[in-house]
């Protein structure tokens, strides 16, 4: 898992069937100082994360599919926690 | 998942079994502001509805093949959805 900050959202009407109703967040990846590294990733939100929050993102397919409860879902990146403090 | 722009369609003459009929797109990866980021690659189209000029989000690695009907196929990038809007907090989107 990595730390990331929520910096945006994406909306989509036409998508793979398993993506129906999923909330997509744009996350900036963070370095050890908590600053954006310049990299980003689009992840599915499972915890209700919002703008500016630091979150924990899982970037592994098998775990992601277990959390979302959908076998064979084409997703790797899932927000699995909101950070209180580090 | 990451953002990309469809810059062309790829029409193969011969494909590996299981990939017959799968639409292939040429996709330019983008950063979150819509600027080009890296070299284009060939993507299977998991939506089967994307076309040139559209902004899409794509997935790489093993998960890419899971967008297709036959999931045990040699595919490493796939379009998962077509982007309607990108909202960036505190700045104008692309």
N, CA and C atoms of all chains as a GROMACS GRO file, in nm:
protein
  540
    1UNK      N    1   0.085  -0.119   0.000
    1UNK     CA    2   0.000   0.000   0.000
    1UNK      C    3   0.088   0.124   0.000
    2UNK      N    4   0.038   0.231  -0.053
    2UNK     CA    5   0.113   0.357  -0.053
    2UNK      C    6   0.025   0.468   0.002
    3UNK      N    7   0.091   0.577   0.040
    3UNK     CA    8   0.017   0.697   0.080
    3UNK      C    9  -0.004   0.786  -0.042
    4UNK      N   10  -0.122   0.846  -0.049
    4UNK     CA   11  -0.154   0.934  -0.161
    4UNK      C   12  -0.252   1.040  -0.114
    5UNK      N   13  -0.264   1.146  -0.191
    5UNK     CA   14  -0.357   1.254  -0.154
    5UNK      C   15  -0.462   1.269  -0.263
    6UNK      N   16  -0.586   1.284  -0.220
    6UNK     CA   17  -0.696   1.298  -0.315
    6UNK      C   18  -0.691   1.439  -0.375
    7UNK      N   19  -0.678   1.446  -0.508
    7UNK     CA   20  -0.670   1.578  -0.573
    7UNK      C   21  -0.772   1.595  -0.684
    8UNK      N   22  -0.858   1.497  -0.704
    8UNK     CA   23  -0.957   1.517  -0.809
    8UNK      C   24  -1.048   1.396  -0.824
    9UNK      N   25  -1.141   1.411  -0.917
    9UNK     CA   26  -1.237   1.304  -0.944
    9UNK      C   27  -1.254   1.288  -1.095
   10UNK      N   28  -1.298   1.170  -1.134
   10UNK     CA   29  -1.326   1.142  -1.275
   10UNK      C   30  -1.467   1.087  -1.285
   11UNK      N   31  -1.540   1.135  -1.385
   11UNK     CA   32  -1.672   1.076  -1.410
   11UNK      C   33  -1.669   1.005  -1.545
   12UNK      N   34  -1.748   0.898  -1.554
   12UNK     CA   35  -1.750   0.817  -1.675
   12UNK      C   36  -1.887   0.753  -1.688
   13UNK      N   37  -1.944   0.760  -1.808
   13UNK     CA   38  -2.073   0.697  -1.833
   13UNK      C   39  -2.057   0.564  -1.904
   14UNK      N   40  -1.965   0.561  -2.001
   14UNK     CA   41  -1.941   0.438  -2.077
   14UNK      C   42  -1.817   0.372  -2.019
   15UNK      N   43  -1.834   0.252  -1.964
   15UNK     CA   44  -1.722   0.185  -1.900
   15UNK      C   45  -1.748   0.035  -1.896
   16UNK      N   46  -1.649  -0.038  -1.850
   16UNK     CA   47  -1.665  -0.182  -1.829
   16UNK      C   48  -1.778  -0.205  -1.730
   17UNK      N   49  -1.853  -0.313  -1.746
   17UNK     CA   50  -1.975  -0.334  -1.666
   17UNK      C   51  -1.947  -0.335  -1.516
   18UNK      N   52  -1.832  -0.384  -1.475
   18UNK     CA   53  -1.802  -0.390  -1.332
   18UNK      C   54  -1.773  -0.252  -1.271
   19UNK      N   55  -1.757  -0.150  -1.355
   19UNK     CA   56  -1.725  -0.015  -1.305
   19UNK      C   57  -1.852   0.064  -1.275
   20UNK      N   58  -1.968   0.004  -1.299
   20UNK     CA   59  -2.095   0.075  -1.277
   20UNK      C   60  -2.107   0.120  -1.131
   21UNK      N   61  -2.131   0.249  -1.111
   21UNK     CA   62  -2.154   0.301  -0.978
   21UNK      C   63  -2.031   0.320  -0.893
   22UNK      N   64  -1.913   0.302  -0.949
   22UNK     CA   65  -1.789   0.318  -0.871
   22UNK      C   66  -1.745   0.463  -0.871
   23UNK      N   67  -1.693   0.507  -0.755
   23UNK     CA   68  -1.642   0.644  -0.744
   23UNK      C   69  -1.493   0.643  -0.773
   24UNK      N   70  -1.453   0.719  -0.873
   24UNK     CA   71  -1.313   0.722  -0.916
   24UNK      C   72  -1.245   0.849  -0.867
   25UNK      N   73  -1.134   0.833  -0.798
   25UNK     CA   74  -1.058   0.946  -0.746
   25UNK      C   75  -0.925   0.958  -0.818
   26UNK      N   76  -0.878   1.082  -0.837
   26UNK     CA   77  -0.741   1.104  -0.882
   26UNK      C   78  -0.656   1.126  -0.758
   27UNK      N   79  -0.551   1.045  -0.744
   27UNK     CA   80  -0.464   1.053  -0.627
   27UNK      C   81  -0.324   1.094  -0.670
   28UNK      N   82  -0.265   1.187  -0.596
   28UNK     CA   83  -0.123   1.218  -0.612
   28UNK      C   84  -0.044   1.128  -0.519
   29UNK      N   85   0.057   1.061  -0.572
   29UNK     CA   86   0.143   0.979  -0.487
   29UNK      C   87   0.231   1.069  -0.401
   30UNK      N   88   0.258   1.026  -0.277
   30UNK     CA   89   0.336   1.108  -0.184
   30UNK      C   90   0.472   1.046  -0.156
   31UNK      N   91   0.571   1.134  -0.131
   31UNK     CA   92   0.704   1.085  -0.093
   31UNK      C   93   0.714   1.077   0.059
   32UNK      N   94   0.834   1.049   0.110
   32UNK     CA   95   0.852   1.029   0.254
   32UNK      C   96   0.825   1.157   0.334
   33UNK      N   97   0.833   1.273   0.267
   33UNK     CA   98   0.805   1.399   0.336
   33UNK      C   99   0.658   1.438   0.325
   34UNK      N  100   0.580   1.355   0.260
   34UNK     CA  101   0.438   1.386   0.244
   34UNK      C  102   0.408   1.482   0.130
   35UNK      N  103   0.508   1.503   0.044
   35UNK     CA  104   0.489   1.593  -0.070
   35UNK      C  105   0.457   1.511  -0.195
   36UNK      N  106   0.382   1.569  -0.290
   36UNK     CA  107   0.351   1.497  -0.414
   36UNK      C  108   0.479   1.466  -0.492
   37UNK      N  109   0.487   1.345  -0.544
   37UNK     CA  110   0.606   1.306  -0.621
   37UNK      C  111   0.594   1.345  -0.768
   38UNK      N  112   0.475   1.384  -0.809
   38UNK     CA  113   0.452   1.412  -0.951
   38UNK      C  114   0.376   1.300  -1.019
   39UNK      N  115   0.377   1.182  -0.957
   39UNK     CA  116   0.302   1.070  -1.012
   39UNK      C  117   0.158   1.074  -0.964
   40UNK      N  118   0.069   1.012  -1.040
   40UNK     CA  119  -0.070   1.007  -0.999
   40UNK      C  120  -0.124   0.868  -1.030
   41UNK      N  121  -0.242   0.841  -0.979
   41UNK     CA  122  -0.310   0.716  -1.014
   41UNK      C  123  -0.460   0.738  -0.996
   42UNK      N  124  -0.539   0.667  -1.073
   42UNK     CA  125  -0.684   0.672  -1.058
   42UNK      C  126  -0.726   0.547  -0.981
   43UNK      N  127  -0.798   0.567  -0.871
   43UNK     CA  128  -0.834   0.454  -0.786
   43UNK      C  129  -0.983   0.457  -0.753
   44UNK      N  130  -1.037   0.340  -0.722
   44UNK     CA  131  -1.176   0.330  -0.678
   44UNK      C  132  -1.181   0.356  -0.528
   45UNK      N  133  -1.278   0.438  -0.488
   45UNK     CA  134  -1.292   0.471  -0.346
   45UNK      C  135  -1.385   0.371  -0.277
   46UNK      N  136  -1.338   0.314  -0.164
   46UNK     CA  137  -1.425   0.223  -0.087
   46UNK      C  138  -1.453   0.276   0.053
   47UNK      N  139  -1.395   0.391   0.088
   47UNK     CA  140  -1.405   0.438   0.227
   47UNK      C  141  -1.468   0.578   0.239
   48UNK      N  142  -1.507   0.639   0.128
   48UNK     CA  143  -1.566   0.772   0.135
   48UNK      C  144  -1.465   0.883   0.149
   49UNK      N  145  -1.351   0.870   0.083
   49UNK     CA  146  -1.247   0.973   0.090
   49UNK      C  147  -1.289   1.096   0.009
   50UNK      N  148  -1.239   1.212   0.053
   50UNK     CA  149  -1.275   1.337  -0.013
   50UNK      C  150  -1.154   1.422  -0.046
   51UNK      N  151  -1.182   1.537  -0.106
   51UNK     CA  152  -1.077   1.624  -0.157
   51UNK      C  153  -0.975   1.661  -0.049
   52UNK      N  154  -0.847   1.650  -0.081
   52UNK     CA  155  -0.740   1.694   0.006
   52UNK      C  156  -0.699   1.595   0.112
   53UNK      N  157  -0.772   1.485   0.127
   53UNK     CA  158  -0.739   1.389   0.232
   53UNK      C  159  -0.623   1.300   0.191
   54UNK      N  160  -0.542   1.265   0.290
   54UNK     CA  161  -0.435   1.167   0.268
   54UNK      C  162  -0.495   1.028   0.289
   55UNK      N  163  -0.470   0.940   0.194
   55UNK     CA  164  -0.534   0.809   0.199
   55UNK      C  165  -0.431   0.697   0.181
   56UNK      N  166  -0.474   0.576   0.214
   56UNK     CA  167  -0.394   0.457   0.188
   56UNK      C  168  -0.451   0.390   0.064
   57UNK      N  169  -0.364   0.366  -0.034
   57UNK     CA  170  -0.410   0.305  -0.157
   57UNK      C  171  -0.344   0.168  -0.178
   58UNK      N  172  -0.429   0.070  -0.201
   58UNK     CA  173  -0.382  -0.064  -0.232
   58UNK      C  174  -0.364  -0.073  -0.383
   59UNK      N  175  -0.249  -0.123  -0.429
   59UNK     CA  176  -0.223  -0.132  -0.573
   59UNK      C  177  -0.191  -0.276  -0.610
   60UNK      N  178  -0.288  -0.360  -0.590
   60UNK     CA  179  -0.268  -0.504  -0.617
   60UNK      C  180  -0.403  -0.565  -0.653
   61UNK      N  181  -0.406  -0.639  -0.762
   61UNK     CA  182  -0.533  -0.680  -0.819
   61UNK      C  183  -0.614  -0.778  -0.737
   62UNK      N  184  -0.549  -0.880  -0.682
   62UNK     CA  185  -0.624  -0.984  -0.612
   62UNK      C  186  -0.692  -0.927  -0.488
   63UNK      N  187  -0.617  -0.845  -0.411
   63UNK     CA  188  -0.675  -0.782  -0.293
   63UNK      C  189  -0.786  -0.686  -0.330
   64UNK      N  190  -0.767  -0.615  -0.439
   64UNK     CA  191  -0.869  -0.519  -0.483
   64UNK      C  192  -0.999  -0.592  -0.516
   65UNK      N  193  -0.988  -0.704  -0.584
   65UNK     CA  194  -1.110  -0.779  -0.620
   65UNK      C  195  -1.177  -0.838  -0.497
   66UNK      N  196  -1.099  -0.878  -0.396
   66UNK     CA  197  -1.159  -0.927  -0.271
   66UNK      C  198  -1.237  -0.817  -0.202
   67UNK      N  199  -1.178  -0.697  -0.195
   67UNK     CA  200  -1.244  -0.586  -0.127
   67UNK      C  201  -1.374  -0.548  -0.198
   68UNK      N  202  -1.368  -0.543  -0.330
   68UNK     CA  203  -1.484  -0.500  -0.406
   68UNK      C  204  -1.584  -0.614  -0.425
   69UNK      N  205  -1.541  -0.736  -0.398
   69UNK     CA  206  -1.633  -0.850  -0.402
   69UNK      C  207  -1.677  -0.890  -0.542
   70UNK      N  208  -1.595  -0.857  -0.641
   70UNK     CA  209  -1.631  -0.890  -0.779
   70UNK      C  210  -1.518  -0.973  -0.840
   71UNK      N  211  -1.541  -1.100  -0.866
   71UNK     CA  212  -1.437  -1.181  -0.930
   71UNK      C  213  -1.409  -1.130  -1.072
   72UNK      N  214  -1.284  -1.132  -1.110
   72UNK     CA  215  -1.244  -1.093  -1.246
   72UNK      C  216  -1.270  -0.947  -1.279
   73UNK      N  217  -1.280  -0.861  -1.178
   73UNK     CA  218  -1.296  -0.718  -1.206
   73UNK      C  219  -1.161  -0.661  -1.249
   74UNK      N  220  -1.156  -0.581  -1.356
   74UNK     CA  221  -1.028  -0.533  -1.408
   74UNK      C  222  -0.975  -0.412  -1.333
   75UNK      N  223  -0.947  -0.427  -1.205
   75UNK     CA  224  -0.907  -0.313  -1.122
   75UNK      C  225  -0.791  -0.353  -1.031
   76UNK      N  226  -0.697  -0.264  -1.015
   76UNK     CA  227  -0.583  -0.286  -0.925
   76UNK      C  228  -0.580  -0.185  -0.812
   77UNK      N  229  -0.621  -0.062  -0.838
   77UNK     CA  230  -0.598   0.048  -0.745
   77UNK      C  231  -0.725   0.079  -0.667
   78UNK      N  232  -0.719   0.064  -0.535
   78UNK     CA  233  -0.836   0.086  -0.451
   78UNK      C  234  -0.794   0.165  -0.328
   79UNK      N  235  -0.873   0.267  -0.293
   79UNK     CA  236  -0.848   0.342  -0.169
   79UNK      C  237  -0.908   0.262  -0.054
   80UNK      N  238  -0.822   0.224   0.042
   80UNK     CA  239  -0.868   0.136   0.149
   80UNK      C  240  -0.863   0.201   0.287
   81UNK      N  241  -0.818   0.326   0.297
   81UNK     CA  242  -0.816   0.390   0.427
   81UNK      C  243  -0.792   0.539   0.417
   82UNK      N  244  -0.836   0.611   0.519
   82UNK     CA  245  -0.811   0.755   0.528
   82UNK      C  246  -0.717   0.777   0.646
   83UNK      N  247  -0.608   0.852   0.622
   83UNK     CA  248  -0.505   0.868   0.724
   83UNK      C  249  -0.545   0.981   0.820
   84UNK      N  250  -0.536   0.951   0.951
   84UNK     CA  251  -0.559   1.053   1.053
   84UNK      C  252  -0.430   1.131   1.075
   85UNK      N  253  -0.326   1.062   1.120
   85UNK     CA  254  -0.195   1.128   1.127
   85UNK      C  255  -0.085   1.025   1.109
   86UNK      N  256   0.035   1.073   1.077
   86UNK     CA  257   0.148   0.984   1.052
   86UNK      C  258   0.255   1.014   1.156
   87UNK      N  259  -0.523   0.270  -1.233
   87UNK     CA  260  -0.569   0.316  -1.363
   87UNK      C  261  -0.511   0.452  -1.392
   88UNK      N  262  -0.500   0.484  -1.519
   88UNK     CA  263  -0.439   0.609  -1.562
   88UNK      C  264  -0.518   0.666  -1.679
   89UNK      N  265  -0.490   0.792  -1.709
   89UNK     CA  266  -0.560   0.858  -1.819
   89UNK      C  267  -0.485   0.837  -1.950
   90UNK      N  268  -0.559   0.838  -2.059
   90UNK     CA  269  -0.497   0.829  -2.190
   90UNK      C  270  -0.589   0.889  -2.295
   91UNK      N  271  -0.529   0.914  -2.412
   91UNK     CA  272  -0.609   0.965  -2.525
   91UNK      C  273  -0.595   0.867  -2.639
   92UNK      N  274  -0.708   0.830  -2.697
   92UNK     CA  275  -0.706   0.738  -2.811
   92UNK      C  276  -0.658   0.816  -2.933
   93UNK      N  277  -0.548   0.772  -2.994
   93UNK     CA  278  -0.495   0.844  -3.110
   93UNK      C  279  -0.507   0.761  -3.238
   94UNK      N  280  -0.562   0.640  -3.228
   94UNK     CA  281  -0.581   0.563  -3.350
   94UNK      C  282  -0.639   0.426  -3.322
   95UNK      N  283  -0.684   0.361  -3.429
   95UNK     CA  284  -0.729   0.222  -3.419
   95UNK      C  285  -0.622   0.133  -3.480
   96UNK      N  286  -0.601   0.016  -3.421
   96UNK     CA  287  -0.504  -0.079  -3.474
   96UNK      C  288  -0.583  -0.199  -3.529
   97UNK      N  289  -0.559  -0.230  -3.654
   97UNK     CA  290  -0.630  -0.340  -3.718
   97UNK      C  291  -0.530  -0.452  -3.748
   98UNK      N  292  -0.534  -0.559  -3.672
   98UNK     CA  293  -0.437  -0.666  -3.694
   98UNK      C  294  -0.479  -0.759  -3.807
   99UNK      N  295  -0.379  -0.813  -3.876
   99UNK     CA  296  -0.407  -0.912  -3.980
   99UNK      C  297  -0.420  -1.051  -3.917
  100UNK      N  298  -0.337  -1.077  -3.816
  100UNK     CA  299  -0.338  -1.207  -3.748
  100UNK      C  300  -0.328  -1.179  -3.599
  101UNK      N  301  -0.409  -1.246  -3.518
  101UNK     CA  302  -0.398  -1.232  -3.372
  101UNK      C  303  -0.396  -1.370  -3.307
  102UNK      N  304  -0.346  -1.371  -3.185
  102UNK     CA  305  -0.343  -1.494  -3.108
  102UNK      C  306  -0.487  -1.538  -3.080
  103UNK      N  307  -0.506  -1.670  -3.068
  103UNK     CA  308  -0.641  -1.721  -3.043
  103UNK      C  309  -0.699  -1.660  -2.916
  104UNK      N  310  -0.826  -1.628  -2.918
  104UNK     CA  311  -0.889  -1.563  -2.804
  104UNK      C  312  -0.898  -1.414  -2.819
  105UNK      N  313  -0.815  -1.357  -2.908
  105UNK     CA  314  -0.818  -1.212  -2.928
  105UNK      C  315  -0.893  -1.173  -3.055
  106UNK      N  316  -0.949  -1.272  -3.122
  106UNK     CA  317  -1.024  -1.243  -3.243
  106UNK      C  318  -1.144  -1.152  -3.210
  107UNK      N  319  -1.158  -1.045  -3.284
  107UNK     CA  320  -1.271  -0.955  -3.264
  107UNK      C  321  -1.252  -0.853  -3.155
  108UNK      N  322  -1.141  -0.858  -3.084
  108UNK     CA  323  -1.117  -0.760  -2.978
  108UNK      C  324  -1.068  -0.630  -3.042
  109UNK      N  325  -1.138  -0.518  -3.019
  109UNK     CA  326  -1.091  -0.392  -3.078
  109UNK      C  327  -0.960  -0.349  -3.012
  110UNK      N  328  -0.867  -0.306  -3.095
  110UNK     CA  329  -0.737  -0.259  -3.045
  110UNK      C  330  -0.723  -0.111  -3.076
  111UNK      N  331  -0.680  -0.036  -2.976
  111UNK     CA  332  -0.665   0.109  -2.991
  111UNK      C  333  -0.521   0.149  -2.966
  112UNK      N  334  -0.480   0.257  -3.031
  112UNK     CA  335  -0.348   0.313  -3.003
  112UNK      C  336  -0.371   0.427  -2.904
  113UNK      N  337  -0.308   0.421  -2.789
  113UNK     CA  338  -0.340   0.514  -2.681
  113UNK      C  339  -0.215   0.588  -2.636
  114UNK      N  340  -0.228   0.721  -2.627
  114UNK     CA  341  -0.122   0.805  -2.573
  114UNK      C  342  -0.149   0.828  -2.424
  115UNK      N  343  -0.060   0.782  -2.334
  115UNK     CA  344  -0.083   0.808  -2.191
  115UNK      C  345  -0.074   0.957  -2.159
  116UNK      N  346  -0.155   1.000  -2.064
  116UNK     CA  347  -0.162   1.141  -2.025
  116UNK      C  348  -0.134   1.156  -1.876
  117UNK      N  349  -0.086   1.276  -1.838
  117UNK     CA  350  -0.082   1.306  -1.695
  117UNK      C  351  -0.220   1.357  -1.653
  118UNK      N  352  -0.236   1.392  -1.526
  118UNK     CA  353  -0.371   1.424  -1.479
  118UNK      C  354  -0.424   1.555  -1.535
  119UNK      N  355  -0.334   1.637  -1.593
  119UNK     CA  356  -0.377   1.762  -1.655
  119UNK      C  357  -0.401   1.748  -1.805
  120UNK      N  358  -0.389   1.624  -1.855
  120UNK     CA  359  -0.417   1.599  -1.995
  120UNK      C  360  -0.299   1.619  -2.088
  121UNK      N  361  -0.178   1.635  -2.031
  121UNK     CA  362  -0.058   1.649  -2.114
  121UNK      C  363   0.000   1.510  -2.142
  122UNK      N  364   0.065   1.497  -2.258
  122UNK     CA  365   0.126   1.369  -2.294
  122UNK      C  366   0.229   1.327  -2.190
  123UNK      N  367   0.230   1.198  -2.156
  123UNK     CA  368   0.324   1.147  -2.056
  123UNK      C  369   0.371   1.009  -2.101
  124UNK      N  370   0.479   1.004  -2.178
  124UNK     CA  371   0.534   0.876  -2.220
  124UNK      C  372   0.494   0.839  -2.361
  125UNK      N  373   0.533   0.719  -2.400
  125UNK     CA  374   0.513   0.672  -2.536
  125UNK      C  375   0.379   0.601  -2.550
  126UNK      N  376   0.316   0.611  -2.669
  126UNK     CA  377   0.188   0.542  -2.690
  126UNK      C  378   0.203   0.390  -2.692
  127UNK      N  379   0.094   0.322  -2.661
  127UNK     CA  380   0.093   0.176  -2.661
  127UNK      C  381  -0.039   0.127  -2.719
  128UNK      N  382  -0.044  -0.002  -2.746
  128UNK     CA  383  -0.166  -0.063  -2.800
  128UNK      C  384  -0.249  -0.118  -2.684
  129UNK      N  385  -0.376  -0.083  -2.685
  129UNK     CA  386  -0.469  -0.118  -2.577
  129UNK      C  387  -0.583  -0.201  -2.634
  130UNK      N  388  -0.622  -0.307  -2.568
  130UNK     CA  389  -0.751  -0.370  -2.599
  130UNK      C  390  -0.860  -0.277  -2.547
  131UNK      N  391  -0.976  -0.276  -2.614
  131UNK     CA  392  -1.084  -0.188  -2.572
  131UNK      C  393  -1.188  -0.267  -2.492
  132UNK      N  394  -1.181  -0.254  -2.359
  132UNK     CA  395  -1.275  -0.325  -2.272
  132UNK      C  396  -1.415  -0.268  -2.277
  133UNK      N  397  -1.430  -0.145  -2.326
  133UNK     CA  398  -1.563  -0.085  -2.339
  133UNK      C  399  -1.625  -0.120  -2.474
  134UNK      N  400  -1.540  -0.148  -2.571
  134UNK     CA  401  -1.579  -0.173  -2.711
  134UNK      C  402  -1.650  -0.054  -2.772
  135UNK      N  403  -1.636   0.062  -2.713
  135UNK     CA  404  -1.704   0.181  -2.765
  135UNK      C  405  -1.613   0.301  -2.778
  136UNK      N  406  -1.486   0.288  -2.741
  136UNK     CA  407  -1.396   0.402  -2.748
  136UNK      C  408  -1.344   0.421  -2.891
  137UNK      N  409  -1.310   0.545  -2.924
  137UNK     CA  410  -1.259   0.574  -3.058
  137UNK      C  411  -1.161   0.689  -3.054
  138UNK      N  412  -1.096   0.715  -3.167
  138UNK     CA  413  -0.994   0.819  -3.172
  138UNK      C  414  -1.046   0.954  -3.124
  139UNK      N  415  -0.963   1.024  -3.048
  139UNK     CA  416  -0.997   1.156  -2.996
  139UNK      C  417  -1.055   1.153  -2.856
  140UNK      N  418  -1.095   1.036  -2.808
  140UNK     CA  419  -1.158   1.030  -2.676
  140UNK      C  420  -1.056   1.014  -2.565
  141UNK      N  421  -1.087   1.076  -2.451
  141UNK     CA  422  -1.006   1.056  -2.331
  141UNK      C  423  -1.062   0.934  -2.258
  142UNK      N  424  -0.973   0.845  -2.220
  142UNK     CA  425  -1.014   0.719  -2.158
  142UNK      C  426  -0.933   0.696  -2.032
  143UNK      N  427  -0.975   0.600  -1.950
  143UNK     CA  428  -0.886   0.551  -1.845
  143UNK      C  429  -0.857   0.404  -1.871
  144UNK      N  430  -0.732   0.368  -1.845
  144UNK     CA  431  -0.685   0.235  -1.883
  144UNK      C  432  -0.616   0.168  -1.766
  145UNK      N  433  -0.609   0.038  -1.776
  145UNK     CA  434  -0.541  -0.042  -1.674
  145UNK      C  435  -0.434  -0.126  -1.741
  146UNK      N  436  -0.323  -0.146  -1.672
  146UNK     CA  437  -0.215  -0.227  -1.727
  146UNK      C  438  -0.204  -0.358  -1.650
  147UNK      N  439  -0.112  -0.441  -1.693
  147UNK     CA  440  -0.078  -0.568  -1.629
  147UNK      C  441  -0.189  -0.673  -1.642
  148UNK      N  442  -0.189  -0.769  -1.554
  148UNK     CA  443  -0.282  -0.883  -1.563
  148UNK      C  444  -0.427  -0.839  -1.568
  149UNK      N  445  -0.459  -0.731  -1.497
  149UNK     CA  446  -0.598  -0.686  -1.489
  149UNK      C  447  -0.653  -0.644  -1.625
  150UNK      N  448  -0.564  -0.605  -1.716
  150UNK     CA  449  -0.610  -0.559  -1.848
  150UNK      C  450  -0.689  -0.669  -1.919
  151UNK      N  451  -0.639  -0.792  -1.914
  151UNK     CA  452  -0.706  -0.902  -1.984
  151UNK      C  453  -0.844  -0.931  -1.925
  152UNK      N  454  -0.866  -0.891  -1.799
  152UNK     CA  455  -0.994  -0.918  -1.733
  152UNK      C  456  -1.108  -0.833  -1.789
  153UNK      N  457  -1.075  -0.733  -1.872
  153UNK     CA  458  -1.183  -0.653  -1.934
  153UNK      C  459  -1.249  -0.729  -2.047
  154UNK      N  460  -1.186  -0.835  -2.094
  154UNK     CA  461  -1.235  -0.902  -2.215
  154UNK      C  462  -1.319  -1.025  -2.180
  155UNK      N  463  -1.392  -1.076  -2.279
  155UNK     CA  464  -1.477  -1.193  -2.256
  155UNK      C  465  -1.391  -1.316  -2.228
  156UNK      N  466  -1.284  -1.331  -2.305
  156UNK     CA  467  -1.188  -1.439  -2.279
  156UNK      C  468  -1.073  -1.378  -2.201
  157UNK      N  469  -1.058  -1.418  -2.074
  157UNK     CA  470  -0.965  -1.347  -1.985
  157UNK      C  471  -0.824  -1.404  -1.986
  158UNK      N  472  -0.804  -1.521  -2.048
  158UNK     CA  473  -0.669  -1.578  -2.053
  158UNK      C  474  -0.609  -1.548  -2.190
  159UNK      N  475  -0.582  -1.422  -2.213
  159UNK     CA  476  -0.531  -1.376  -2.343
  159UNK      C  477  -0.408  -1.288  -2.320
  160UNK      N  478  -0.320  -1.281  -2.419
  160UNK     CA  479  -0.198  -1.202  -2.403
  160UNK      C  480  -0.222  -1.054  -2.425
  161UNK      N  481  -0.287  -0.992  -2.327
  161UNK     CA  482  -0.317  -0.848  -2.333
  161UNK      C  483  -0.260  -0.783  -2.208
  162UNK      N  484  -0.186  -0.673  -2.223
  162UNK     CA  485  -0.128  -0.609  -2.104
  162UNK      C  486  -0.173  -0.465  -2.083
  163UNK      N  487  -0.253  -0.410  -2.175
  163UNK     CA  488  -0.313  -0.278  -2.153
  163UNK      C  489  -0.456  -0.284  -2.205
  164UNK      N  490  -0.548  -0.226  -2.131
  164UNK     CA  491  -0.686  -0.224  -2.179
  164UNK      C  492  -0.757  -0.098  -2.132
  165UNK      N  493  -0.843  -0.047  -2.219
  165UNK     CA  494  -0.929   0.066  -2.183
  165UNK      C  495  -1.043   0.013  -2.097
  166UNK      N  496  -1.063   0.074  -1.978
  166UNK     CA  497  -1.168   0.031  -1.887
  166UNK      C  498  -1.292   0.120  -1.900
  167UNK      N  499  -1.270   0.248  -1.933
  167UNK     CA  500  -1.384   0.338  -1.945
  167UNK      C  501  -1.350   0.463  -2.023
  168UNK      N  502  -1.454   0.531  -2.069
  168UNK     CA  503  -1.437   0.658  -2.140
  168UNK      C  504  -1.465   0.770  -2.041
  169UNK      N  505  -1.376   0.868  -2.036
  169UNK     CA  506  -1.387   0.975  -1.937
  169UNK      C  507  -1.486   1.080  -1.986
  170UNK      N  508  -1.581   1.117  -1.901
  170UNK     CA  509  -1.671   1.229  -1.929
  170UNK      C  510  -1.607   1.359  -1.881
  171UNK      N  511  -1.571   1.363  -1.753
  171UNK     CA  512  -1.511   1.485  -1.697
  171UNK      C  513  -1.396   1.450  -1.605
  172UNK      N  514  -1.299   1.540  -1.600
  172UNK     CA  515  -1.190   1.532  -1.503
  172UNK      C  516  -1.199   1.658  -1.418
  173UNK      N  517  -1.220   1.641  -1.288
  173UNK     CA  518  -1.225   1.757  -1.197
  173UNK      C  519  -1.103   1.754  -1.108
  174UNK      N  520  -1.020   1.857  -1.120
  174UNK     CA  521  -0.903   1.868  -1.033
  174UNK      C  522  -0.931   1.973  -0.927
  175UNK      N  523  -0.903   1.939  -0.801
  175UNK     CA  524  -0.931   2.032  -0.692
  175UNK      C  525  -0.839   2.153  -0.703
  176UNK      N  526  -0.898   2.270  -0.701
  176UNK     CA  527  -0.820   2.393  -0.697
  176UNK      C  528  -0.759   2.436  -0.828
  177UNK      N  529  -0.792   2.370  -0.938
  177UNK     CA  530  -0.742   2.414  -1.067
  177UNK      C  531  -0.839   2.374  -1.176
  178UNK      N  532  -0.826   2.440  -1.291
  178UNK     CA  533  -0.914   2.410  -1.404
  178UNK      C  534  -0.871   2.279  -1.468
  179UNK      N  535  -0.966   2.196  -1.503
  179UNK     CA  536  -0.936   2.068  -1.567
  179UNK      C  537  -0.901   2.086  -1.714
  180UNK      N  538  -0.855   1.978  -1.780
  180UNK     CA  539  -0.819   1.988  -1.921
  180UNK      C  540  -0.942   1.999  -2.011
   0.00000   0.00000   0.00000
